[in-house]
Amino acid sequence: METAEFIDTLRREGPLLADAAAGAGLDAEVPPCPGWRVRDLVTHTASVHRWAADYVLTGAMERKALDPAAPDDGELLDWYLRMHGRLTEALTAAPADLTCWFFLTAPSALAFWARRQAHETTMHRIDAERARGIALSPVDSAFAADGVDELLAGFHGRRRSQVRTEQPRTLRIRSTDTGHDWLVRLSAEQPVTERGADGPADCTISGRANDLYRALWNRGPYEALAVEGDGSLVELWQRTAAIG
């Protein structure tokens, strides 16, 4: 996907998150995030938007701590929309050769932040809609497949990934509607993901990109997916793959 497409997705998802949060109420529980209320969800997402926009706007080259400061409940949703708008505007105006800190492999800093914040916002929009108890807004299948790729090849390619097993195993993830295929090699080290790799796997999880996107990010059930082989790898994923 192109950077402009990620920015468009980010621009669309932010108001959807705010609308769902307003409808749910700030005290509502967030089922995918145990212990969180909608207030926590909105505060977190707005803080991440502020944090990301600061890198884009200042070109800072060192990691900074996330600032959790937020206004009172009466101003929280308006503040969220301001932080979302600030980030969207910063990404839209940023040069293609933007230089700043980022933390996953990407073609450029701009490409990274546009992609990361589009998925960050979409996942938390899903959380807000789940809190409200309404049907989930649709996600483009190509974008969903990209989110699976970011999770597998990006987040779980880092040393901090907890998806590990003493006995080497392989997990294949197959998107039936987009044709994407990932082979995840599991071991006592961090997972290694190969795109489009041939060969057998100990377990294969297949389904539509949207269903894979939600399930693998721990935002949806596995009932819509086909699981072949060693189901204990699905249990391992569910238990250890959460991104903090």
N, C-alpha and C positions, 0 to 999 in steps of 0.2 A: 504494500500500500504506500501511497505517496504521503509526504508530510502534511500537505494541505488537507488530505482526507482525514487524517487523525485530528487536525485542528477543527475541522467541520464536525466531527463526531464529538469532540470535547465541548464545542459550542452548543450542540444539541442536548447532550446528556446532563449538563449542569442544571438547567431549569427543570428538567424532569425529576432530578434528585430533589430539588427544592420543593416542587409541587407535592411529591410523595411524602416528604418529611412533614410538610405543613398539614397534609391530610391525616397522617398518622398521629401527629402530636409529639412533642419533644420528650414526653415521658414514656412513649411506647417502647416495648422491647424490640430488639433487632434479632430475629431468629438465627441468621447465619453468624452472628457475632456474640456469643454468650457473654453476658455481663454488661453489654452495651445497651444504652437507651438511644433513641434517635438523636437526642442532644449530643451524645458522645460521637455519633456517626457524623453529624454535621460539623461539629468542632474539629474532628480529625481531618475531614476532607478539606475544609476551608484552610486549615493550618498547612496541609500538604500543598495546596494551591499557592498559598503565600510563600512557602519555602521554595517551591519550584520557580515561581515567577522571579524571586530574588536572584536566583542564579542567572536566569535569562536576561534580566535587566541590568545586573551589575557585572556579569562575566566572572564572578568569583570562581577560583580554581581549587578551593579547599572545601571539604564537607563541613556543613554547619548543622548544629542541633536544631531540631524542629521546635518552634516556639508554640507552646500550647495555649498561650493567652487568647481569650475570646471574650466577647461582650456578654451581657446578660441575655436571658432567654428572649426578652422582647425585641432584641435587635439581632439575634443570632442568624436567622434566615436571610435577612437583608445583608448582613455582613458576609455570609457565605456567597451570596450572589455577587457582591463586590469583589471578593477574592477570586471567584471564578472568572468574572469579567476582566479583571486585571491580568490574570494568567493568559486568557485567550487573546487579549490584545497584545500582550508581550510576545507571544509566540507568532502571532500574525505579522507583527512589525519586525521581528528579528531577522537579521541577515542569514543567508544560507551558510555562511562560513562562521557562524557564531562559535565563540570559544568560551567554554565554562566547564565546571565540574559535572560529570555524570557517572553512573555506576554500573551500567551494563554495556556490553559490546553493541555498537551502533555505528551507522555511516557517519554521523555527525552529532554534535551536542543538540542541535535543533531537532533532528530526527528522533533522538532519544527522548527528549522531554515531551515532544508532541505525542509520541506513541505511549509513553508511560502514563502521562496524565489522562489521555483518552481512556485507557484501560482502568486506571485508578477510579475515574469518575463513573465509568459504566458499571464496574463491580459494586461501587457504593450506591449507585442509583438502584441496582437490583436489591441491595440490602434495604434501602428505604421503601421500595415497593413491597418487599416481603413484610416489612414492619407494618405497612398500611393494609396488607392483606388483599392486594389487587393483582390483576393479571399483569405479568411482566411485559414491559415495552419490548418490541422486537429489536434484535441485534442482527446487523448484516452478517451473512455467513463468512464472507472473506475477512471481516474484522474479527469475528469470533475465532476463526482459524489462526489469525495473527496473535490473538491473545493466548491461545494454547501454545504457540511457538515461543512467545515471550516467557511464559511460565516454565516450559520444559528446558529450552536452550539458554534462557537468560537467568531467571531466578534460581533454578535448580542446577545450574552449572557452576554456582558459587560454592565456596567452601562451607558456608553457613547452612547449606541445605541439610536437613535432618533425614532425608529419604535414603536410608542406608541399610544394607544387609550383609551379614558376614559371608554368606554364600552368594557368589556372583549370580545374578538373574537378569533377565531381559524383559522389558515391558514395551509392547508396541501400542501406539495410539494411532488410530486410523479414522480420518474424517471421511465419511461416506458421500457427502454432498459436495465437498470441495476437492477431493483427491489428495489431500495432504496426508503424509505418513511420517511418523516419528518412531525411531527405535531408541528406547532409553535403557542404557546399560547401568545396572545397579550393582553396587559393591559396598565395601567398607569405606570407600571414599565418596566424594560427591558424585551424583549421577553424570553420565556423559550421554548427550543426545545427538543422534545422527538423523538428519533429514533424508527421507526417501531411501533408507537402507533396506536391502533385500535380506532374506534369510528368516529362519524360524524365530519365535519368541516364546518365552515361558508363559506369558499371558498377553492377550490382545484385547484391547478395549476399542470398540468400534461404535460410531454413531454420527449423527449430524453435528456439524461444527458448533452450533448453538448449545446443544446438550453437553458436548465435551467441555466447552468453555465454562459453563456453569458448574458442572460436576467436578472437574479437575481443580477449579479454584475454590472448591468447597462451598458452592452456592446453589447446588441443585442435586437432585437424586440421580442414582445410577440406573434406575429402572428403565429409562429410555435407551440405555446403551446395551450393546451385546458384549458379554465377557466370555472369552474362550481361554481355557487353560487354567493356570494356577490362580484361583481367586484370592489367595492370601496376599498377593501383590496389590490388589485393590484395597484390601484392608490396611496394608502397610501405607499406601498412599493417603488414604483417608485419615490415618492416625498421625502421620508425620509431615505432610506436605504443606501445612498451613504457612502462609507468608506473614511474618510479623512486621 
